[in-house]
Structure formats: C-alpha cells, structure tokens
Amino acid sequence: MNFTGQCGFAEVERIHRNALTTVLLVPDRYAQAAHMTSRWFEALLAGCLPLTPTEIRFADAYAPRDLQIDSSQDVIDKVAWLQATAGSPEHADLIAACLPLLEPFRCSAQVSTAITILEGLHDHWARLRHLRRRLSGRARRDPSTAAPLHGHQGQDRHRDPERQLHHP
C-alpha cells in the first residue's frame, strides 16, 4: 500500500469508481468520537465497499458487520472474499445493505433535524417569555410575591426576611 497524499474530489471519485473496496482509516480521535470523513459516503456512492475498522465507535452506523474489520488479516480475508464475489448478486446485496446507512447523512434528514432542534428552541424561549410575563405581571400586582427575574443578589433582599438577617 502506498500513501501518496490527499486527492481532490474529482480524482477520488474516479479512484472509487474503479475500486472494489476501501479501508476507512481515520485518526484515533475520530474513531473515539465516531466521526467519519466524507470519503465514506464518496466511496459508497461510487460503488466502492467500505471496509470499516471495528475500533471506530459505532462502526455499525457505517458498515454492515460483513464489511467490518478487526485486524490486518481480516482486511486480507475480506478483500479476497470481495474479489471472489465481485459483480455477483452477493456483491450487489452488500452495496444495498450499505445504502440505508447514508440516510441520516442526507441533506433532507440534516435539515429536518435542524428544523426540529430550532423549533424546540423556539418553543423553549416562548415558554420562558410567557413565564417571565406572568412573573412580571404578578410583581406589578403584589411585589412581595414576585421572584427575581435575573437572580441578582440584592434585588430581592427586601422580599425575603431570612435573607435580610444574613445580608444587612
């Protein structure tokens, strides 16, 4: 195996289209965080099967068990197996087993997730604004029952007799 440096997207696509498989090598910090680079989906979309080290956290998210590897011998064995099945229905089934793994990374899924998060934040802030209005309305009616809005010490000392004893 010869590492010749990084390739641009156009060159990588050509390489993946002509390759049967690729080993997904990532730095340890990526593996521990279950982070995968774009080479995974670039390879898969070009029909190049991703051999995925099991040391990558949540490796099942990136490859079916048949394409996961535990050792260099495992790589040799899987490459030989894939060469023997290249172009067969079994090979097509392996590609088909990988494609659903791309679903969470589709732009539409990412946008949907972002919208859900933003709507949740909007609802959260709306509830806080409603609560703040309720509390400020209660303060106008009866200042002794209102809670401090910002939690600054000193703003509410006059409301709590116990605090007056400890904070003259």
N, C-alpha and C positions, 0 to 999 in steps of 0.2 A: 504494500500500500504506500503510495507516495502522496504526501500533502504538498500541494503547490500554492497554497494561499487561497484567498477568497475569490469567488466568482460572482459576476453580476447576474441579475435575474435572468436575462435572455440566455446566457451561457448555461446557467444551472438548469433551466427548463430543457434545453437540448440534451444535456447530460442525463437528466432524469428520464426523459422520453426514451433514451437508448439503454437505460439500465434496468435490470430486473429488480434490484433491491438496493437499499442504502442502510447503513448503520447510523442511527441517530445519536451522534456523540455531542454531549453538552457539558459545559463546565459543572463541577460539583455543586456550586451554589445554585445553578439552575435545577439540577437533579433534586436537590433537597427541597426546593420550593415548588417542584412540579411544573416548572416553567419550560416551555418548548419554543424553539425558534420557528421561524416561518419555513425553514427547509422541510419540516414535517409535512405541512399541507402542500407545499410546492411539489414534493416528491409524490405524494399520494395522488394529487390531481393529474399528475403526468403518468400515472400507472406504475410507479416505482414503489414497491412494497417496503414499508419502514420496519427494519429490524430494531426493536426498542429495548434497550437495557432495562432489566427489572430494577436496577438501582435508582432509576428515575421514579420519584414518588408518584403514585397513582399512574403507573405505566399502563394500566388497563384503559385509561382515558385516551391513549394514543395508539394502541395496537391490541388486536386480539391476542390471547395467550399464545397461539401458534406462531406469532411473529415476535414474541418477547425472547430476549437472550439473557443468559446468566454468566457466560464465560466466552473466551475466545474459541474454544472447541465448539460451543453451541453455535457461534457465528458460522464456523466452517460447516457444521452439520446442516444448519438451516439453509445456507447458500446452496449446498449440494442438493438438498431436497427441492428448493425452489427452482433450480436449474432443471431438475428432472420433471417438474410439473409445469414448466413454463408453457403458456398457451393453452393449457388444459382447462376443463371445467373447474377443477380444484383451484387453479390459479385465479380464475375469474371469481370464484367464491371467496377467496382471500381478499381480493380487491373490494368486493361487495361488502364483506364484513368490516372493512376499514371505513368505508364512506360515511356511515351514520355517525362515526366518531367526530366528523367535521361539523356536525350540526350546531353544537354550542358556539362554534367559532365563526359561523356565517354572519355577515353584516346584519341581516334582518334579526337574528337572535340577539346580537350585541345591542342593537338599537332598542329592541323590545325590553331587554334587561335594563338598559339605561333609563328608558321611559318609566319603567316600574319603580326604579330607585328614586328618580326625580319626583314622580307623583307621590311616593311615600314621604319624601322630604317636604313637599308642598303641603300635604295633609298634616304632617307633624307641626310645621310652622303655623299653619292655620289654627290648629288646636291651641298652640301656645298663645297666639294673638287673641283668640277667644277667651282663654283663661286670664290673660293679662287685662282684657277689657272688663271681665267680670270682677276681678280683684280691684281694679281701679274704680269701678262703679260702687263697690262695697265700701271703699275707702272714702268716697265722697259722702255716702250716707252716714257712715259711722267710722270715723278714723281709728277708733280703738280696736276694730276687728280686722283691719286690713293687714295683710302680710307684706313685708318689704318686697319690692319688685326686683331689685338688683342685689340684695343681700349685703349692702354696705353696712358695716357696723356704725352705730351712731344714728342712723336714720330711724331705727325702730326702738331705741332705748326707752323713749317716753311711753311706749306701749306695753313694755314688759317690766313689771315691778321687780322681779327677781334680778333682771339684768342691771337695774339701777343700783342694786346693792353691790354688784361686782364691778361696775364701771361708773364711777362717780362723774 
